[in-house]
Amino acid sequence: MNKQNFYDLNFDQLKNFLIEKADVDEGKAKMRSQQMFNAVYKKNIKNFDGLTTFGLELREKIKNLMSLNKPKIIDIQKSKDGTIKFLLELKDKRNVETVLIPDKTQSRYTICLSVSVGCYLSCEFCATAQISKKLVRNLSPGEIISQIILCKDYIDDWSTQKKITNQVLMGEGSPFLNLDNVKVAIDNSKNKDGLEYGRTRITVSTVGVGIKKDGMDSIEWAAKELDVYLAWSLHSSISKHRSKLMPINEKYSINSLIPQLKKYYDQTKLPIFIEWICLEENMSEEHAKELIKIMKKVPSKLNLIEFNPLANKDFKPASKEKIDKFSKMIQENGFLSLFRKSRGRDINASCGSLANKKSVRNE
């Protein structure tokens, strides 16, 4: 019998599972779910023998019905700047990468989570897209949240004072093409009996996929259902140029996305992070002027990202002078502009560098 993976369920799904499959009384299901969440996400039990608040009979029933299976760490690389990259093996032997990025003190980390094996969006500056050219498969909720559990284990992050303080869903894949599973993972991250991360400690990224979800535009749906920071991978404010960098722009244009992004802010009151890779070709005065027009319509902050060159592409990183001039124009118009220096470049762990070559080359 295939067991239900605990990590694939959010709190309400677990409660229903206990009622329907484990014959837990409906009046006690919430309490039992809280006990299980606390045991797994707070006390870090490795098997259900650690459910000491359960009687032996119920504990045995849970052991027969559920598993705590997680991906395996099969390789770890450490950068000279302290960044750590993990290669994980999934249950079907495919692989994804996860990255821990330390702050200046090397005592707190941001975790960069992957949401799929491969990606078909074909963004020209992204190693994942260039290697795979297609989506192999989406990750399950458990495969997403297990990345956090495994990294917490590695750095012994189980005290009340978290070492992994922030999550960004910006690794391999596009979260908005895996929304149902991403939602469960975020639910469990935010749950007070789960990993207990605040809404402003989690950022989910999108290139701007305007698909419909439950009768709403996906970005509007995410505002209601995810309620975390949103990062928009824009990278060019001139539509014709953006289409060359990001073919998805032909289907979901900048202008079509602006109303959705405005609704996201109106719902969450969280400013949108605009992600902008610093290339020689997109740091012109014209790009800056068009970007300012966008930022006037959508409450936002600009993240300028150092470009990590790809072996098979002719893109050139923007010079410091160009970046400074571009950033100054944005700031002079009253908007926040921050430059994000590349981290983990020597181990291919920096932004846009996760290639996951092992899985996708065998497809």
BATILUM-347854 format. One record per residue (C-alpha): residue in three letters; residue number from 0; x negated, z, y. Coordinates in pm, 1 decimal, always signed. Last residue first. Layout:
<rs>
{"Ala" NUM {X Z Y}}
...
</rs>
This chain:
<rs>
{"Glu" 362 {-1503.6 -2040.4 +1325.6}}
{"Asn" 361 {-1847.0 -1918.9 +1218.0}}
{"Arg" 360 {-1996.5 -1967.7 +1562.1}}
{"Val" 359 {-1728.6 -1745.3 +1710.9}}
{"Ser" 358 {-1809.6 -1431.4 +1521.3}}
{"Lys" 357 {-2189.4 -1408.6 +1557.3}}
{"Lys" 356 {-2211.3 -1544.1 +1910.2}}
{"Asn" 355 {-2027.4 -1253.8 +2072.6}}
{"Ala" 354 {-2117.3 -1411.1 +2409.6}}
{"Leu" 353 {-2087.5 -1120.1 +2650.5}}
{"Ser" 352 {-2274.8 -1247.9 +2956.6}}
{"Gly" 351 {-2000.0 -1279.6 +3218.5}}
{"Cys" 350 {-2080.6 -944.0 +3377.5}}
{"Ser" 349 {-2396.3 -794.2 +3233.1}}
{"Ala" 348 {-2460.6 -702.8 +2870.7}}
{"Asn" 347 {-2700.9 -983.5 +2785.8}}
{"Ile" 346 {-2967.8 -730.6 +2681.7}}
{"Asp" 345 {-3206.2 -786.7 +2977.4}}
{"Arg" 344 {-2909.2 -823.0 +3214.2}}
{"Gly" 343 {-2783.6 -471.5 +3146.3}}
{"Arg" 342 {-2649.8 -424.3 +3497.6}}
{"Ser" 341 {-2605.1 -689.9 +3766.5}}
{"Lys" 340 {-2560.9 -559.6 +4118.6}}
{"Arg" 339 {-2206.4 -519.7 +4244.1}}
{"Phe" 338 {-2179.2 -601.3 +4614.7}}
{"Leu" 337 {-1887.5 -437.1 +4795.5}}
{"Ser" 336 {-1657.4 -587.1 +5058.9}}
{"Leu" 335 {-1385.4 -380.5 +5225.3}}
{"Phe" 334 {-1163.8 -572.3 +5466.1}}
{"Gly" 333 {-1127.5 -545.8 +5843.8}}
{"Asn" 332 {-1205.3 -900.4 +5951.0}}
{"Glu" 331 {-1563.7 -805.4 +6030.2}}
{"Gln" 330 {-1594.8 -684.6 +5670.4}}
{"Ile" 329 {-1512.1 -1026.1 +5523.4}}
{"Met" 328 {-1751.3 -1206.3 +5758.5}}
{"Lys" 327 {-2025.0 -951.9 +5681.1}}
{"Ser" 326 {-1984.0 -1009.4 +5306.2}}
{"Phe" 325 {-2038.6 -1381.8 +5344.9}}
{"Lys" 324 {-2347.0 -1331.2 +5564.1}}
{"Asp" 323 {-2495.0 -1074.4 +5324.7}}
{"Ile" 322 {-2427.2 -1292.3 +5020.1}}
{"Lys" 321 {-2580.2 -1597.0 +5187.5}}
{"Glu" 320 {-2892.6 -1406.0 +5291.5}}
{"Lys" 319 {-2929.5 -1251.0 +4946.9}}
{"Ser" 318 {-2933.3 -1600.1 +4799.1}}
{"Ala" 317 {-2644.8 -1716.4 +4581.6}}
{"Pro" 316 {-2719.3 -1753.6 +4212.5}}
{"Lys" 315 {-2752.9 -2115.1 +4099.2}}
{"Phe" 314 {-2512.9 -2290.2 +3864.9}}
{"Asp" 313 {-2672.3 -2563.9 +3654.3}}
{"Lys" 312 {-2522.5 -2455.4 +3321.8}}
{"Asn" 311 {-2655.2 -2460.0 +2963.6}}
{"Ala" 310 {-2877.7 -2151.5 +2979.8}}
{"Leu" 309 {-2626.9 -1942.9 +3174.1}}
{"Pro" 308 {-2739.0 -1763.9 +3490.9}}
{"Asn" 307 {-2616.7 -1408.3 +3559.9}}
{"Phe" 306 {-2437.8 -1409.3 +3893.9}}
{"Glu" 305 {-2430.1 -1088.9 +4099.0}}
{"Ile" 304 {-2070.7 -985.7 +4154.9}}
{"Leu" 303 {-1907.4 -946.2 +4495.5}}
{"Asn" 302 {-1612.5 -708.6 +4462.9}}
{"Leu" 301 {-1364.1 -759.4 +4745.0}}
{"Lys" 300 {-1086.0 -513.3 +4822.2}}
{"Ser" 299 {-717.6 -597.2 +4843.0}}
{"Pro" 298 {-381.2 -572.9 +5015.2}}
{"Val" 297 {-250.8 -927.8 +4951.3}}
{"Lys" 296 {-148.5 -1158.4 +5238.2}}
{"Lys" 295 {-436.5 -1081.0 +5473.4}}
{"Met" 294 {-670.5 -1090.7 +5174.7}}
{"Ile" 293 {-565.4 -1449.6 +5102.1}}
{"Lys" 292 {-635.9 -1565.1 +5458.8}}
{"Ile" 291 {-971.4 -1383.8 +5446.1}}
{"Leu" 290 {-1054.2 -1577.0 +5129.4}}
{"Glu" 289 {-989.9 -1907.0 +5307.3}}
{"Lys" 288 {-1228.0 -1807.4 +5588.3}}
{"Ala" 287 {-1493.9 -1690.7 +5342.9}}
{"His" 286 {-1474.7 -2011.1 +5140.0}}
{"Glu" 285 {-1515.2 -2218.2 +5457.1}}
{"Glu" 284 {-1812.0 -2006.4 +5566.5}}
{"Ser" 283 {-1980.4 -2087.8 +5236.0}}
{"Met" 282 {-2043.9 -1848.2 +4949.7}}
{"Asn" 281 {-1883.3 -2057.1 +4674.5}}
{"Glu" 280 {-2158.4 -2312.4 +4607.1}}
{"Glu" 279 {-2464.9 -2087.1 +4596.8}}
{"Leu" 278 {-2288.5 -1870.9 +4343.2}}
{"Cys" 277 {-2191.3 -1504.4 +4381.3}}
{"Ile" 276 {-1913.9 -1430.1 +4130.9}}
{"Trp" 275 {-1607.6 -1299.2 +4314.9}}
{"Glu" 274 {-1366.6 -1040.6 +4174.8}}
{"Ile" 273 {-1077.4 -944.2 +4402.1}}
{"Phe" 272 {-976.1 -583.1 +4338.9}}
{"Ile" 271 {-605.5 -545.9 +4420.9}}
{"Pro" 270 {-506.4 -239.7 +4622.8}}
{"Leu" 269 {-296.6 +25.0 +4442.4}}
{"Lys" 268 {+45.4 +101.7 +4591.0}}
{"Thr" 267 {+180.9 +52.4 +4236.3}}
{"Gln" 266 {+504.0 -143.3 +4293.4}}
{"Asp" 265 {+423.4 -299.5 +4631.7}}
{"Tyr" 264 {+69.4 -375.1 +4515.2}}
{"Tyr" 263 {+189.8 -558.8 +4205.1}}
{"Lys" 262 {+454.9 -735.0 +4413.4}}
{"Lys" 261 {+180.1 -868.4 +4643.2}}
{"Leu" 260 {-8.8 -989.2 +4337.2}}
{"Gln" 259 {+301.5 -1173.0 +4217.6}}
{"Pro" 258 {+355.3 -1336.4 +4559.4}}
{"Ile" 257 {-14.1 -1446.7 +4565.2}}
{"Leu" 256 {-9.3 -1601.5 +4218.3}}
{"Ser" 255 {+164.1 -1931.6 +4297.8}}
{"Asn" 254 {-65.6 -1988.2 +4597.3}}
{"Ile" 253 {-379.8 -1941.5 +4388.3}}
{"Ser" 252 {-261.6 -2189.4 +4127.3}}
{"Tyr" 251 {-150.0 -2113.8 +3774.1}}
{"Lys" 250 {-166.0 -2433.1 +3569.2}}
{"Glu" 249 {-451.7 -2613.8 +3743.8}}
{"Asn" 248 {-612.3 -2275.9 +3814.2}}
{"Ile" 247 {-653.8 -2229.9 +3437.6}}
{"Pro" 246 {-943.2 -2479.7 +3462.5}}
{"Met" 245 {-1166.6 -2210.1 +3616.9}}
{"Leu" 244 {-1484.8 -2329.8 +3788.3}}
{"Lys" 243 {-1364.6 -2682.5 +3854.2}}
{"Ser" 242 {-1011.7 -2558.6 +3928.6}}
{"Arg" 241 {-1158.1 -2308.6 +4174.7}}
{"His" 240 {-1312.9 -2596.4 +4372.0}}
{"Lys" 239 {-981.1 -2773.8 +4417.1}}
{"Ser" 238 {-806.0 -2447.1 +4499.4}}
{"Ile" 237 {-1046.0 -2326.0 +4766.3}}
{"Ser" 236 {-1060.4 -1945.6 +4752.5}}
{"Ser" 235 {-1318.2 -1938.8 +4472.8}}
{"His" 234 {-1421.9 -1659.9 +4238.5}}
{"Leu" 233 {-1063.1 -1533.6 +4185.3}}
{"Ser" 232 {-1088.5 -1294.3 +3893.2}}
{"Trp" 231 {-811.0 -1058.6 +4004.7}}
{"Ala" 230 {-874.0 -692.8 +3922.7}}
{"Leu" 229 {-567.5 -471.3 +3879.8}}
{"Tyr" 228 {-582.9 -92.8 +3901.7}}
{"Val" 227 {-339.7 +87.1 +3672.8}}
{"Asp" 226 {+40.4 +93.9 +3640.8}}
{"Leu" 225 {+55.8 -61.2 +3291.6}}
{"Glu" 224 {+430.0 -113.8 +3239.2}}
{"Lys" 223 {+565.4 -155.9 +3592.7}}
{"Ala" 222 {+270.1 -329.3 +3756.9}}
{"Ala" 221 {+205.4 -517.0 +3433.3}}
{"Trp" 220 {+554.8 -667.5 +3440.1}}
{"Glu" 219 {+498.0 -792.9 +3797.4}}
{"Ile" 218 {+172.0 -950.9 +3682.2}}
{"Ser" 217 {+344.3 -1103.5 +3379.7}}
{"Asp" 216 {+621.0 -1264.9 +3582.1}}
{"Met" 215 {+943.9 -1104.4 +3469.1}}
{"Gly" 214 {+1206.7 -1189.0 +3205.9}}
{"Asp" 213 {+1049.1 -972.1 +2938.5}}
{"Lys" 212 {+710.3 -1132.6 +3006.9}}
{"Lys" 211 {+680.5 -1470.6 +3176.3}}
{"Ile" 210 {+339.9 -1633.4 +3209.1}}
{"Gly" 209 {+155.9 -1636.3 +3542.4}}
{"Val" 208 {-196.8 -1592.6 +3411.0}}
{"Gly" 207 {-410.7 -1502.8 +3710.2}}
{"Val" 206 {-770.1 -1467.1 +3597.2}}
{"Thr" 205 {-669.1 -1114.1 +3506.4}}
{"Ser" 204 {-848.4 -782.1 +3483.1}}
{"Val" 203 {-731.8 -434.3 +3389.3}}
{"Thr" 202 {-880.8 -133.2 +3565.1}}
{"Ile" 201 {-849.9 +226.0 +3443.5}}
{"Arg" 200 {-961.9 +542.3 +3622.7}}
{"Thr" 199 {-696.6 +506.7 +3895.3}}
{"Arg" 198 {-417.0 +558.5 +3642.0}}
{"Gly" 197 {-567.8 +889.0 +3531.0}}
{"Tyr" 196 {-733.1 +914.4 +3190.4}}
{"Glu" 195 {-592.1 +1165.6 +2943.3}}
{"Leu" 194 {-745.5 +1051.4 +2612.4}}
{"Gly" 193 {-420.9 +1138.3 +2435.5}}
{"Asp" 192 {-204.1 +1447.3 +2490.6}}
{"Lys" 191 {-188.7 +1371.8 +2863.7}}
{"Asn" 190 {-122.5 +1005.4 +2780.3}}
{"Lys" 189 {-325.6 +769.7 +3001.4}}
{"Ser" 188 {-560.6 +633.7 +2734.4}}
{"Asn" 187 {-280.1 +621.6 +2478.5}}
{"Asp" 186 {-57.4 +418.2 +2708.4}}
{"Ile" 185 {-356.1 +197.3 +2796.1}}
{"Ala" 184 {-410.3 +108.6 +2429.5}}
{"Val" 183 {-37.6 +46.3 +2378.5}}
{"Lys" 182 {-23.8 -174.7 +2689.8}}
{"Val" 181 {-329.3 -377.0 +2583.7}}
{"Asn" 180 {-157.1 -454.9 +2255.0}}
{"Asp" 179 {+155.7 -587.7 +2426.7}}
{"Leu" 178 {-43.3 -765.9 +2697.5}}
{"Asn" 177 {-277.4 -978.3 +2488.7}}
{"Leu" 176 {-301.6 -1295.0 +2699.5}}
{"Phe" 175 {-296.8 -1081.0 +3013.3}}
{"Pro" 174 {-598.3 -886.8 +2884.9}}
{"Ser" 173 {-817.0 -1201.7 +2882.3}}
{"Gly" 172 {-1104.5 -1208.4 +2635.4}}
{"Glu" 171 {-1446.3 -1050.1 +2595.4}}
{"Gly" 170 {-1517.1 -765.0 +2833.4}}
{"Met" 169 {-1321.1 -693.8 +3149.9}}
{"Leu" 168 {-1080.0 -419.5 +3049.8}}
{"Val" 167 {-1249.7 -164.2 +3272.8}}
{"Gln" 166 {-1246.0 +204.0 +3183.7}}
{"Asn" 165 {-1378.1 +487.4 +3398.7}}
{"Thr" 164 {-1507.1 +842.3 +3350.4}}
{"Ile" 163 {-1701.8 +813.6 +3027.0}}
{"Lys" 162 {-1892.4 +1141.9 +3055.1}}
{"Lys" 161 {-1571.8 +1343.7 +3067.2}}
{"Gln" 160 {-1567.3 +1713.5 +3155.2}}
{"Thr" 159 {-1316.1 +1852.6 +2903.2}}
{"Ser" 158 {-1578.5 +1815.9 +2631.2}}
{"Trp" 157 {-1568.5 +1534.8 +2377.1}}
{"Asp" 156 {-1824.3 +1289.7 +2512.9}}
{"Asp" 155 {-2100.0 +1313.9 +2253.0}}
{"Ile" 154 {-2278.0 +993.8 +2366.9}}
{"Tyr" 153 {-2219.3 +802.4 +2043.5}}
{"Asp" 152 {-1888.3 +970.6 +1964.9}}
{"Lys" 151 {-1746.2 +880.0 +2304.6}}
{"Cys" 150 {-1863.5 +523.2 +2241.2}}
{"Leu" 149 {-1680.3 +508.1 +1909.9}}
{"Ile" 148 {-1361.5 +657.3 +2057.3}}
{"Ile" 147 {-1364.0 +416.2 +2353.6}}
{"Gln" 146 {-1407.6 +110.0 +2132.9}}
{"Ser" 145 {-1136.4 +253.8 +1910.8}}
{"Ile" 144 {-893.0 +199.2 +2200.2}}
{"Ile" 143 {-919.3 -179.2 +2174.2}}
{"Glu" 142 {-930.4 -208.6 +1796.2}}
{"Gly" 141 {-637.3 +30.2 +1772.9}}
{"Pro" 140 {-426.1 -175.6 +2010.2}}
{"Ser" 139 {-499.1 -483.3 +1795.0}}
{"Leu" 138 {-755.1 -735.9 +1914.0}}
{"Asn" 137 {-649.9 -1092.5 +1984.7}}
{"Arg" 136 {-771.4 -1376.1 +1766.7}}
{"Val" 135 {-1018.4 -1666.3 +1753.5}}
{"Leu" 134 {-938.5 -1777.0 +2109.3}}
{"Lys" 133 {-1114.5 -2100.2 +2188.2}}
{"Lys" 132 {-1410.6 -2252.2 +2369.4}}
{"Ser" 131 {-1623.8 -1995.1 +2184.3}}
{"Ile" 130 {-1973.7 -2012.1 +2330.4}}
{"Gln" 129 {-1889.4 -2132.9 +2679.6}}
{"Ala" 128 {-1591.8 -1901.3 +2715.3}}
{"Thr" 127 {-1789.4 -1591.3 +2620.8}}
{"Ala" 126 {-2082.2 -1697.6 +2841.6}}
{"Cys" 125 {-1870.0 -1713.4 +3157.5}}
{"Phe" 124 {-1961.8 -1935.3 +3455.9}}
{"Glu" 123 {-1751.2 -2236.2 +3354.2}}
{"Cys" 122 {-1431.0 -2044.8 +3285.1}}
{"Ser" 121 {-1309.2 -2201.2 +2960.7}}
{"Leu" 120 {-978.8 -2008.8 +2928.2}}
{"Tyr" 119 {-997.1 -2033.3 +2547.9}}
{"Cys" 118 {-1148.7 -1694.3 +2471.3}}
{"Gly" 117 {-1335.0 -1549.9 +2172.0}}
{"Val" 116 {-1254.6 -1237.4 +1973.4}}
{"Ser" 115 {-1009.4 -1047.0 +2188.1}}
{"Val" 114 {-953.2 -744.2 +2412.6}}
{"Ser" 113 {-1307.0 -634.3 +2498.6}}
{"Leu" 112 {-1370.7 -307.2 +2682.1}}
{"Cys" 111 {-1625.7 -226.7 +2952.9}}
{"Ile" 110 {-1686.5 +148.0 +2961.9}}
{"Thr" 109 {-1792.7 +311.0 +3288.8}}
{"Tyr" 108 {-2038.5 +593.1 +3244.0}}
{"Arg" 107 {-2146.1 +927.8 +3380.4}}
{"Ser" 106 {-2478.5 +1110.9 +3336.3}}
{"Gln" 105 {-2727.6 +831.8 +3411.4}}
{"Thr" 104 {-2746.6 +969.9 +3768.7}}
{"Lys" 103 {-2712.1 +622.6 +3919.4}}
{"Asp" 102 {-2401.1 +549.9 +3715.9}}
{"Pro" 101 {-2420.6 +434.9 +3356.4}}
{"Ile" 100 {-2260.7 +118.4 +3213.8}}
{"Leu" 99 {-2139.4 +142.4 +2853.1}}
{"Val" 98 {-2068.2 -200.4 +2703.1}}
{"Thr" 97 {-1851.7 -320.0 +2413.8}}
{"Glu" 96 {-1908.2 -632.6 +2205.1}}
{"Val" 95 {-1683.3 -797.2 +1949.8}}
{"Asn" 94 {-1729.9 -903.7 +1590.3}}
{"Arg" 93 {-1544.0 -1060.2 +1299.7}}
{"Lys" 92 {-1574.4 -901.1 +956.8}}
{"Asp" 91 {-1194.0 -896.5 +903.2}}
{"Lys" 90 {-1187.5 -517.6 +956.3}}
{"Leu" 89 {-1381.2 -549.9 +1281.1}}
{"Glu" 88 {-1758.4 -527.4 +1321.1}}
{"Leu" 87 {-1876.6 -390.9 +1654.1}}
{"Leu" 86 {-2183.5 -488.7 +1856.1}}
{"Phe" 85 {-2253.3 -213.6 +2107.6}}
{"Lys" 84 {-2428.3 -260.1 +2442.1}}
{"Ile" 83 {-2584.6 +30.3 +2631.9}}
{"Thr" 82 {-2680.5 +17.8 +3000.9}}
{"Gly" 81 {-2963.3 +257.3 +3091.4}}
{"Asp" 80 {-3147.5 +31.3 +3337.9}}
{"Lys" 79 {-3410.1 -65.2 +3077.0}}
{"Ser" 78 {-3124.0 -187.6 +2862.9}}
{"Lys" 77 {-3028.4 -41.0 +2528.7}}
{"Gln" 76 {-2900.3 -246.0 +2237.5}}
{"Ile" 75 {-2687.0 -109.8 +1954.9}}
{"Asp" 74 {-2595.6 -296.4 +1636.6}}
{"Ile" 73 {-2348.6 -258.9 +1350.6}}
{"Ile" 72 {-2098.9 -18.5 +1507.6}}
{"Lys" 71 {-1803.8 -20.9 +1270.6}}
{"Pro" 70 {-1441.3 -81.1 +1369.3}}
{"Lys" 69 {-1200.7 +210.9 +1328.0}}
{"Asn" 68 {-984.4 +342.0 +1045.5}}
{"Leu" 67 {-784.4 +657.2 +1112.1}}
{"Ser" 66 {-532.8 +584.8 +838.3}}
{"Met" 65 {-165.4 +653.0 +777.3}}
{"Leu" 64 {+94.9 +680.7 +500.5}}
{"Asn" 63 {-81.3 +861.7 +217.2}}
{"Lys" 62 {-270.5 +1094.5 +450.3}}
{"Ile" 61 {+50.5 +1162.5 +643.1}}
{"Lys" 60 {+226.4 +1270.1 +321.6}}
{"Glu" 59 {-64.9 +1493.6 +231.5}}
{"Arg" 58 {-44.1 +1662.4 +572.8}}
{"Leu" 57 {+330.0 +1705.2 +535.6}}
{"Glu" 56 {+284.9 +1887.8 +204.5}}
{"Leu" 55 {-11.5 +2095.1 +324.4}}
{"Gly" 54 {+165.2 +2223.6 +635.6}}
{"Phe" 53 {+58.9 +2068.5 +960.5}}
{"Thr" 52 {-122.0 +2262.0 +1236.2}}
{"Thr" 51 {-446.7 +2214.2 +1042.1}}
{"Leu" 50 {-440.0 +1839.0 +1091.4}}
{"Gly" 49 {-813.8 +1816.1 +1019.5}}
{"Asp" 48 {-743.4 +1701.5 +664.8}}
{"Phe" 47 {-610.6 +1395.4 +846.6}}
{"Asn" 46 {-953.8 +1241.7 +880.3}}
{"Lys" 45 {-1216.2 +1210.7 +1153.5}}
{"Ile" 44 {-1075.8 +1474.1 +1389.9}}
{"Asn" 43 {-1174.5 +1411.3 +1750.9}}
{"Lys" 42 {-1041.9 +1737.8 +1899.3}}
{"Lys" 41 {-885.5 +1570.0 +2204.9}}
{"Tyr" 40 {-778.2 +1223.0 +2091.8}}
{"Val" 39 {-726.0 +1288.0 +1721.4}}
{"Ala" 38 {-605.6 +1649.9 +1705.4}}
{"Asn" 37 {-427.1 +1634.2 +2039.2}}
{"Phe" 36 {-246.2 +1313.1 +1948.1}}
{"Met" 35 {-147.1 +1457.9 +1609.4}}
{"Gln" 34 {-15.8 +1782.8 +1758.0}}
{"Gln" 33 {+174.8 +1593.2 +2027.6}}
{"Ser" 32 {+329.8 +1371.4 +1762.0}}
{"Arg" 31 {+434.4 +1679.0 +1560.5}}
{"Met" 30 {+596.5 +1833.0 +1868.5}}
{"Lys" 29 {+784.6 +1511.7 +1946.9}}
{"Ala" 28 {+898.7 +1472.8 +1586.0}}
{"Lys" 27 {+1037.9 +1827.5 +1557.9}}
{"Gly" 26 {+1398.0 +1760.5 +1658.3}}
{"Glu" 25 {+1401.9 +1433.3 +1467.3}}
{"Asp" 24 {+1302.2 +1611.2 +1146.8}}
{"Val" 23 {+994.9 +1451.5 +994.2}}
{"Asp" 22 {+1083.8 +1227.4 +702.4}}
{"Ala" 21 {+735.6 +1068.9 +697.5}}
{"Lys" 20 {+847.0 +707.1 +728.3}}
{"Glu" 19 {+1142.3 +701.3 +969.0}}
{"Ile" 18 {+1093.3 +1023.1 +1164.8}}
{"Leu" 17 {+712.8 +1016.2 +1167.3}}
{"Phe" 16 {+712.4 +646.4 +1258.1}}
{"Asn" 15 {+955.2 +703.8 +1544.3}}
{"Lys" 14 {+726.6 +970.9 +1693.6}}
{"Leu" 13 {+424.3 +747.9 +1643.3}}
{"Gln" 12 {+594.0 +462.2 +1826.7}}
{"Asp" 11 {+684.8 +695.5 +2112.2}}
{"Phe" 10 {+325.2 +818.6 +2144.3}}
{"Asn" 9 {+154.6 +480.1 +2118.6}}
{"Leu" 8 {+69.9 +335.0 +1780.8}}
{"Asp" 7 {-221.3 +113.0 +1674.6}}
{"Tyr" 6 {-465.9 +406.8 +1669.2}}
{"Phe" 5 {-282.4 +566.9 +1375.2}}
{"Asn" 4 {-339.0 +265.4 +1152.1}}
{"Gln" 3 {-39.1 +232.3 +919.9}}
{"Lys" 2 {-148.4 +218.7 +558.6}}
{"Asn" 1 {-128.2 -92.1 +347.3}}
{"Met" 0 {+0.0 +0.0 +0.0}}
</rs>
